[in-house]
């Protein structure tokens, strides 16, 4: 008698993602204090009314021009340009940022596993290049994009350009970020999104964007990725 049965057969791990794109501020770098402080000093330099710190932190992740437009909707172009100049002055004359604990170890492990890594950030090129050099993280990334080189988040162009340069399909791309702007960008680009809730936007706000998950620590990322991999497949075996 011939009996057909289905049994699981272990197979090598199959990664569902080939490319992992990181936001920078609030995802890999603990820079909220630095950014907000620089904004506050720029506002004071221009003798503008102070803004709540929550308003200042809320625009982190946008390009600088877009962020200032949201903060100062009633101000003219000259004042906004002055804000950009003073913000950059204060940002580059103080250094209050550090990578989140374990961030480099995560990048090392993902590199070892063969993932392509990239950065999509609202930072300017000067700021990103500076911090990539100071942290030594530059060697881990195959591509980086800044808001001044393309469209600001949540527009998908930044992510689309990264995928095009690295020749990776949206279906195998994962965007990791701490703001709704990151998650919206991923959705519009057709990529998957994973939220982290230790940065700027709170967990409930992030979950409204329907990410695949929400991590409370960057060090959990390799384990989360491992759980997304397919380890078994069902095959039909013929037993006599």
C-alpha positions in Angstrom: 0.0 0.0 0.0 1.3 3.4 -0.9 0.7 6.2 1.7 1.1 9.9 0.9 2.1 11.9 3.9 3.3 15.5 4.4 6.2 16.2 6.7 8.3 19.2 7.4 11.8 19.1 6.0 14.4 21.6 7.4 15.9 23.8 4.7 18.5 26.6 4.8 17.2 30.0 6.1 15.6 32.0 3.4 15.8 35.7 4.0 12.6 37.6 3.1 14.6 40.8 2.9 17.8 41.6 0.9 18.0 45.3 1.8 17.6 47.0 5.1 17.3 50.8 5.0 17.7 52.7 8.3 16.6 56.1 9.3 19.4 57.8 11.2 18.2 60.2 13.9 16.2 58.4 16.6 16.8 54.9 15.0 20.6 54.4 15.0 21.6 57.7 16.7 20.3 59.1 20.0 20.2 62.7 18.7 16.8 64.2 19.7 18.4 66.3 22.5 21.0 67.7 20.1 18.5 68.5 17.4 16.0 70.1 19.7 18.6 72.2 21.5 20.0 73.5 18.1 16.4 74.4 17.1 15.8 76.3 20.4 19.1 78.2 20.0 18.3 79.2 16.4 14.8 80.4 17.4 16.4 82.5 20.2 18.9 84.0 17.8 16.1 85.2 15.6 14.1 86.6 18.6 11.2 84.4 17.6 8.6 83.2 20.2 9.8 79.9 21.8 8.1 76.7 20.7 7.2 73.7 22.8 9.9 71.0 22.8 7.3 68.5 21.6 6.7 70.6 18.5 10.4 70.7 17.8 10.9 67.0 18.3 7.8 66.1 16.2 9.5 67.4 13.0 12.6 65.3 13.4 12.8 63.0 10.4 11.7 65.6 7.9 14.2 67.5 5.7 15.4 70.7 7.4 13.6 73.0 5.0 10.3 71.1 5.4 10.7 70.9 9.2 11.2 74.7 9.5 8.3 75.4 7.2 6.1 73.3 9.6 7.5 75.1 12.7 7.2 78.6 11.2 4.2 78.5 8.8 3.5 82.3 9.2 7.1 83.4 8.7 8.5 84.6 5.4 11.3 83.1 3.3 14.0 85.3 4.8 13.2 84.3 8.4 13.0 80.6 7.4 16.4 80.9 5.7 17.8 82.5 8.8 16.5 79.7 10.9 18.2 77.2 8.6 21.5 79.0 8.9 21.4 79.4 12.7 20.3 75.8 13.2 23.2 74.5 11.2 25.5 76.8 13.1 24.5 75.4 16.4 24.2 71.8 15.2 27.8 71.8 14.0 29.3 73.6 17.0 28.0 71.2 19.6 28.0 67.5 19.8 25.5 65.9 22.1 24.6 62.7 20.1 25.7 59.1 20.6 24.7 55.9 18.8 22.1 53.9 20.6 23.7 51.1 22.7 24.3 48.0 20.5 23.8 49.8 17.2 27.2 49.0 15.8 27.0 45.4 16.9 23.7 45.1 15.0 25.2 46.6 11.8 28.2 44.2 12.2 25.9 41.2 12.5 23.7 42.1 9.6 26.8 42.7 7.4 28.0 39.3 8.5 24.7 37.8 7.4 25.0 39.3 4.0 22.3 42.0 4.0 22.7 45.1 2.0 22.4 48.1 4.3 21.5 51.7 3.5 20.5 55.0 5.2 17.6 57.3 4.3 17.6 60.4 6.4 16.3 63.9 6.8 19.8 65.0 7.6 21.8 67.1 5.2 24.8 65.5 3.4 27.3 67.4 5.5 25.7 66.3 8.7 25.4 62.6 7.7 28.9 62.4 6.3 30.3 64.0 9.5 28.5 61.5 11.8 29.3 58.5 9.6 33.0 59.4 9.9 32.9 60.2 13.6 31.1 56.9 14.5 32.9 54.8 11.9 29.6 53.5 10.7 30.2 54.5 7.1 31.8 51.2 6.2 28.6 49.3 6.8 26.4 51.1 4.3 26.2 50.4 0.6 24.1 53.5 -0.2 22.9 56.7 1.6 20.4 59.4 0.7 19.8 62.7 2.4 16.7 65.0 2.1 18.6 67.8 0.3 19.5 65.4 -2.5 16.0 64.3 -3.2 12.5 64.6 -1.8 11.9 64.8 1.9 10.1 62.0 3.8 7.3 60.9 3.7 7.6 61.2 -0.1 8.9 57.8 -1.4 11.6 59.1 -3.8 14.5 58.8 -1.3 13.8 55.1 -0.8 13.0 54.5 -4.5 16.4 55.9 -5.4 18.2 53.6 -2.9 16.4 50.5 -4.2 17.2 51.6 -7.8 20.9 52.1 -7.1 21.2 48.8 -5.3 18.9 47.0 -7.8 16.7 45.6 -5.1 12.9 45.1 -5.4 10.5 46.8 -3.0 9.2 43.4 -1.9 12.6 42.5 -0.5 13.3 45.9 1.1 12.7 46.7 4.8 12.6 50.3 6.1 13.4 50.7 9.8 12.5 54.0 11.5 11.2 55.8 14.5 8.7 58.2 12.9 5.5 57.9 11.0 7.4 59.7 8.1 9.6 56.6 7.7 6.7 54.2 7.8 4.6 56.3 5.3 7.6 56.5 3.0 8.0 52.7 3.0 4.4 52.2 2.3 4.4 54.6 -0.6 7.5 53.0 -2.1 6.0 49.5 -1.8 8.5 48.4 0.8 8.0 46.7 4.2 8.3 48.8 7.3 9.5 48.1 10.9 9.0 50.6 13.6 11.2 51.4 16.6 9.5 53.1 19.6 12.5 54.4 21.5 13.0 57.5 19.2 10.8 60.4 18.4 7.2 59.2 17.8 5.4 57.2 20.4 4.4 53.6 19.9 0.6 54.1 19.4 1.3 56.7 16.7 3.7 54.3 14.9 1.2 51.4 15.1 -1.4 53.4 13.3 0.9 53.1 10.2 0.6 49.3 10.4 4.3 48.3 10.4 5.3 44.7 10.5 6.4 45.1 14.0 7.6 47.6 16.6 10.8 47.1 18.5 11.8 48.7 21.8 15.5 48.2 21.3 17.7 48.2 18.1 19.5 45.2 19.5 16.3 43.1 18.9 16.5 43.6 15.1 18.7 40.5 14.2 16.3 38.2 16.3 13.3 39.8 14.7 14.7 39.2 11.2 15.5 35.6 12.0 11.9 35.0 13.0 10.8 36.3 9.6 12.9 33.7 7.8 11.4 30.5 6.5 13.1 27.5 8.0 10.8 24.7 6.9 8.7 23.7 3.9 6.1 21.0 3.5 6.9 18.4 1.0 4.9 15.3 -0.1 6.8 12.1 0.6 5.8 8.7 -0.8 6.1 5.9 1.7 5.6 2.3 0.6 
